Amino acid sequence: MSSAPESLAPAASVALAVFARPLDRELIAHALDSAGEPIDVEAVRETGSTNADLLVLARAMQPARPRLRAALVQTAGRGRHGRRWHSTPGAALLFSLALPLEVSLQSPAAVTLACGIAVAETLRADGVEASLKWPNDVLLNGRKLAGILCELAHDGAGRRTLVIGVGVNLWVDAAMRASAAQPIAALDERIERVRLAATREARIAQLSHAILDIVRAFERGGFVPLQPRYMRWFAHADTDVDVMELGSTVARGRALGVDGEGRFLLQTSDGLRAFSSGELSVRNAGVRP
């Protein structure tokens, strides 16, 4: 595991309590107003799950336009397979987007990969060398930096809303490390804490617009045009990996990448296999939590 650059050492003295101040809804809204499709904004100190909140809204009635809900802390945050997302208050950017869909999604499972591209490229533009782990994690030096959870809601009229939950670690404490199912990373390894604390709202807005833009592109053309961008940041290219299902290895081989439908391509001793996301995950061959 790499250590933070020496240049960040003075920033380590910044009190973590500064991150516990409430998110400023107006700052997020102002940053979002600067460009792109309008997004309605909510910011709360605490909720069970921003994804769950927006799913309830979308199932009652499709929102008239995209809606962002951000929280300082989630008490029942979820990842894939219903896993608990633990976060100390203020330690992560936690938000969800509800996007009314204009058309049916091509290869709907691949929309999570598209959102991963948006998150990774936004972070890389700020000097964070993010990479993508299929199907829904963003990594820093092989450790989980961010997670994405996409869920589809239908209202009574059959209208579809895509709800995208995002969690990005700002800093990590012992409780978070203990609860994680894999090694985790945080932005304060690359960005001074004082700057992270001052730019939380702007980062939420920036990530939200990037995700919205890429989902709209996905609606128009599916995943095929986005696949080369995913492969550019693919973390496991040409490495030996295990494909896991609920903790058990179901296949082992050399990772080739993803296809135009977002399926994971694995070269095994029995030939080429393609996996859809479902209950599957990928890790380096032979590695266990």
N, C-alpha and C positions, 0 to 999 in steps of 0.2 A: 504494500500500500504506500503510495507516495505521500509525502508530507507537504503542507502548505509552503509556498515560497517564503524565504526569509523576509521579503519586502512586506509581507502581510503581518509580521509579528506585532508591530505597534497596534494594529487594528484589533488584535485579540483582546486588548484591554477594554474595548467598548462593552459596556454593561449590556448583557443580553436582555435586561428588563426593558430596554428601549423598543424591542420588537413586540412587547406586549401592549403597546398603545393601540387603540382601535384603528381599524382601517378607515380612511377618509373617502366616503362615497363620492364627494364632490371632486376630489383629485382624480379618481378613476374616471368619472364621467367626463371631466375636462380633457383628460388625455385621450379618451375614446372619440371625443368630438372633433379631434384634429383632422381626421381623415376616415374614409371608408364608410361602410354601411352602418346606419345608426344602431346602437345597442342600448337597451334599458339597463340600468345598474341598480343593484342592491348590495349593501355591505352590512354584515352583522358581526357582532362579537363572537357569538357561539351558535351552533346549530348541530343537529345530529349528523346530517349529510347534505351538502349543497346539491348533490345529484338527486337525492331523494326528494328534496324540496321542489326542485324544478320538474321532476317527473310527476309529482302530484298536480302541479299547475298545468302541465301539458296534457295530462289525461283528462282534466276537467274541461279545458278549452285550449286549443292551440294558441300560443301567444301571438299577438299581432306582428311582432318583430323580435329579433334576437334579444335574449335577456341574459344578463350576467349576474350571478350571485356569488359573492366572495365572503369568506368567513375567516376570522382570526384563528378559530379552533373548531374542529369537528369532533363530536363525542361518539359518533357512530360512522365515521368515514369508512368507505369500503373500497377494496380493490377487486381484481378478478376473482372468480370463484367464491365471492362473498368474504374474502379475507379482510380482517380489520386493518384499517390504515391508522396507525398511532401517530399522533403529532402533539408535541408540547406546544402550548399556546404561543403563537408568534414565530415558531420555528420553521414554518413552511408557507409558501404561497398556496392557498387552498381556494379554488374557485371552480364553478361550473358554468357552462354556456348552454342555453336552450335555443336551438336553431330551427325555426320552422322550415321544413323541407319543401322545395319547389317541385321536385321530381322524385321518382323512385330511385334509390341508390343502386348503382351497378356494383356488384361485389361488395355488399354492405359490410362484411367483416373487415375489409381492407380500409374502411374509413378510419379505424384506429391507427393504422400505419401512417395514413396521410396526416393525421393530427400529430403523430410523433415527429414527422418531418418538420412541421411548423414549429414545434417546441424546440427541437434540436437546432434548427437553423437560426432561430431567434437567439438562442443562447450562444451559439457560435459567433454570431455577429457582435457579441459582447466579450469575446475572447475566451469563452468557456468551451473547451474541446469536447463537446457532447457527441455521443454516438448512440445508435439505436439497437436495442435488443428486441427481437421479435417475441410476442406481438405488440407489447404495450409499455415497455420501459425505455427510459432515456438514461444513459450511463455516463459516468465520468471516470476515466481510468478503470473501466471494468466494474465499477460499483454503481448501484442504483442511485440516481440523482432525482429522477422524476418518474411519475406513473400517470397513466391515462386510462380512463374508463369511459367507454361509449355505450349508451343505452338508447333504445328507440321506444318512444311513447306514441300511442294512438289515442285521439280523443273520440267522443261519441259520434262524430261525423266522419271518422276514418282518416282524419288528417294526421300527418306524421310529423313528429318533432324529434330531432336528434339532441340528446343531452350528453355533453362531453364534460367529464370531471377531470381536473388536473391538480396534481400536487407536486410542488417543486421544493426540495429541501433548501432552506437558507442556512441553517446550522443544525448540528446534531448533538443530542445529549445522550447520556448513558441509557436512559429509559427507552429512547428511540432505537438505539443500537440493539438493546436486549430484545425488543419486540419484533425486530425486522427478521424476515425469513432469508435474507441475503445481505452481504456487505453493502453499506450505504455510503453515499457521498453527499456533499453540500456545497452550495455556491460560495460560502465563505472560504473555501479552499482556493478560490481564484479571484474573488472580489472582496474588497475591504468591507468589514461589517458596517462601518459608518455609512458607506455608500449604499449597501443593501438596505439598511434601515430607512434611508432617505428616499429610496426609489421603489418601494414595494408597490405602490399604487400604479406607478408608470409601467412597471414590469407586468403587472396583471393586465393592464390595457394593451400593452404591446403583444403579449402572448395571445390575448383574446382576438385581436384583429388578425394576427397571423393564422390562427386556427380557423376563424370565420372565412378568410380568403381562400384557404386551401380546401375547406369543405365545399365552398361554392364551385371551385375548380373541379372537385371530385364529382359534384352533381352534373356538371357539364360533360366531363370526359371520362369518368371512372378513374381507376388506379393506373392504367397503362401509361399515361403521360407522366405520372409521378414516380413510377417505379425506378427510373435511373437516379432520381434524387434520393430515394430511400437507400439504394445500393451504395451511394456515395458515402453514407454514414453508417452502414451496416456493420455492427460490432464483431460478428462472428465469421466474416468472410474467410473461406478456405481454412477453417479450423475444425478440429474434431469436437463434436458436441453430442450430448444426449438429449433426446426429445422425451420430456416427462409428461405423464398424465397422473394427476392427483398423487404425486410423490413417487411414482414408479416409472422406471425407464421403459419406454415402448419402442425405441429405436436409437441406434448409434451410427454415426457416420460423419462425413465431411460436409459442412454447411456450404452451400453454393449461393444462397441468397433467397430472394422471393420472386415469384412470377407476376404476371400482369393482373392476377386476381388477389394478390397479397398472400398466396400460399407459400409456406416455408419449404424450400427445396433442399433435400438431403441425399447425398450420394452414399448409399449403403453397400455392403458386400453383396446384397441381393439386387442391386440396381437403384435407379433413381426413384425417390418417393417424394410426394407432395403432401403437406399437412395444412389443413385449415385450423384456425385458432382454437375454437371450442374450449376444452379444458386443458389444452396443451401449453407447455412452456419449454424453454430451451436453456441449457446451461453447459458449460465446458465439460467435456467428457471426464467422467470419474469424480467430478466435484460434488460434494454433498453439503447441505447447509450446516 
